[in-house]
């Protein structure tokens, strides 16, 4: 029984260590980089994420997690649009997080 307890404690310690490393490895979004990357978005969504055409949604002030999900869905093909799929495909996860942070920071 004592071996089981030691083994369980060791596994829990390893799990917590891995969770800590994983969390530390994730970068915080960089709004400045998101703003720089957003130049391509401006043609449809406006210079500050406010579209002047009702065909394209406003991005300014949108929930960051919502924007991340939508961009990932366009990138992976889960959501399809001829323009957005092509725009999202080359974005890295870091780019997506930075763009989402930038647009969600706008009012």
C-alpha positions as CSV (number, residue, x, y, z in Angstrom):
1,X,0.0,0.0,0.0
2,X,2.8,2.4,0.8
3,X,4.2,1.9,-2.7
4,X,0.9,2.9,-4.2
5,X,0.8,6.1,-2.2
6,X,4.4,7.0,-3.1
7,X,3.6,6.3,-6.8
8,X,0.5,8.4,-6.7
9,X,2.3,11.3,-5.0
10,X,5.1,11.1,-7.6
11,X,2.5,11.1,-10.5
12,X,0.8,14.1,-9.0
13,X,4.1,16.0,-8.7
14,X,5.0,15.2,-12.3
15,X,1.5,16.3,-13.5
16,X,1.8,19.6,-11.7
17,X,5.3,20.1,-13.0
18,X,4.1,19.5,-16.6
19,X,1.1,21.8,-16.2
20,X,3.5,24.6,-14.9
21,X,5.8,24.1,-17.9
22,X,3.0,24.1,-20.3
23,X,1.5,27.3,-18.9
24,X,4.9,29.0,-18.9
25,X,5.6,28.1,-22.5
26,X,2.4,29.9,-23.7
27,X,3.2,33.4,-24.6
28,X,1.0,36.3,-23.7
29,X,-0.6,37.9,-26.8
30,X,1.2,40.9,-28.2
31,X,-1.2,43.7,-29.1
32,X,1.5,45.6,-30.9
33,X,2.3,42.6,-33.2
34,X,-1.4,42.1,-33.7
35,X,-1.9,45.6,-34.8
36,X,1.0,45.3,-37.3
37,X,-0.5,42.0,-38.6
38,X,-3.9,43.6,-38.9
39,X,-3.1,45.7,-42.0
40,X,-4.4,42.9,-44.3
41,X,-7.6,42.8,-42.3
42,X,-8.3,46.5,-42.8
43,X,-9.4,46.2,-46.5
44,X,-12.7,44.5,-45.4
45,X,-12.9,45.0,-41.6
46,X,-11.7,48.6,-41.4
47,X,-8.5,50.2,-40.2
48,X,-9.5,49.8,-36.5
49,X,-11.8,46.8,-36.9
50,X,-14.9,48.7,-37.8
51,X,-16.2,47.6,-41.1
52,X,-17.8,50.2,-43.4
53,X,-19.7,47.5,-45.4
54,X,-22.4,45.4,-43.8
55,X,-21.1,42.3,-45.6
56,X,-18.1,42.1,-43.2
57,X,-18.4,42.1,-39.4
58,X,-16.9,44.6,-37.0
59,X,-13.9,43.0,-35.2
60,X,-13.3,45.9,-32.7
61,X,-14.3,45.0,-29.2
62,X,-15.2,41.4,-30.1
63,X,-14.4,38.7,-27.4
64,X,-10.8,37.5,-27.8
65,X,-11.7,33.8,-27.4
66,X,-14.4,34.2,-30.0
67,X,-12.0,35.7,-32.5
68,X,-9.4,33.0,-31.9
69,X,-11.9,30.3,-32.5
70,X,-13.2,31.8,-35.7
71,X,-9.7,32.3,-37.1
72,X,-8.7,28.7,-36.2
73,X,-11.9,27.5,-37.8
74,X,-11.2,29.3,-41.0
75,X,-7.6,28.1,-40.9
76,X,-8.5,24.5,-40.4
77,X,-11.5,24.5,-42.8
78,X,-14.0,23.9,-40.1
79,X,-15.6,27.1,-41.2
80,X,-15.4,28.1,-44.9
81,X,-15.2,31.4,-46.7
82,X,-13.2,31.9,-49.9
83,X,-11.5,35.0,-48.6
84,X,-11.2,34.3,-44.9
85,X,-10.0,30.7,-45.4
86,X,-7.2,32.1,-47.6
87,X,-6.3,34.9,-45.1
88,X,-6.3,32.6,-42.1
89,X,-4.4,29.7,-43.6
90,X,-0.9,31.2,-43.3
91,X,-1.4,32.6,-39.8
92,X,0.5,30.9,-36.9
93,X,-1.2,30.3,-33.6
94,X,0.8,33.3,-32.2
95,X,-0.5,35.5,-35.1
96,X,-4.0,34.5,-34.3
97,X,-3.7,35.2,-30.6
98,X,-2.0,38.5,-31.3
99,X,-4.7,39.6,-33.8
100,X,-7.5,38.5,-31.5
101,X,-5.9,40.5,-28.6
102,X,-5.5,43.6,-30.7
103,X,-9.1,43.6,-32.1
104,X,-10.6,42.8,-28.7
105,X,-8.7,45.7,-27.2
106,X,-10.4,48.2,-29.5
107,X,-13.6,50.0,-28.6
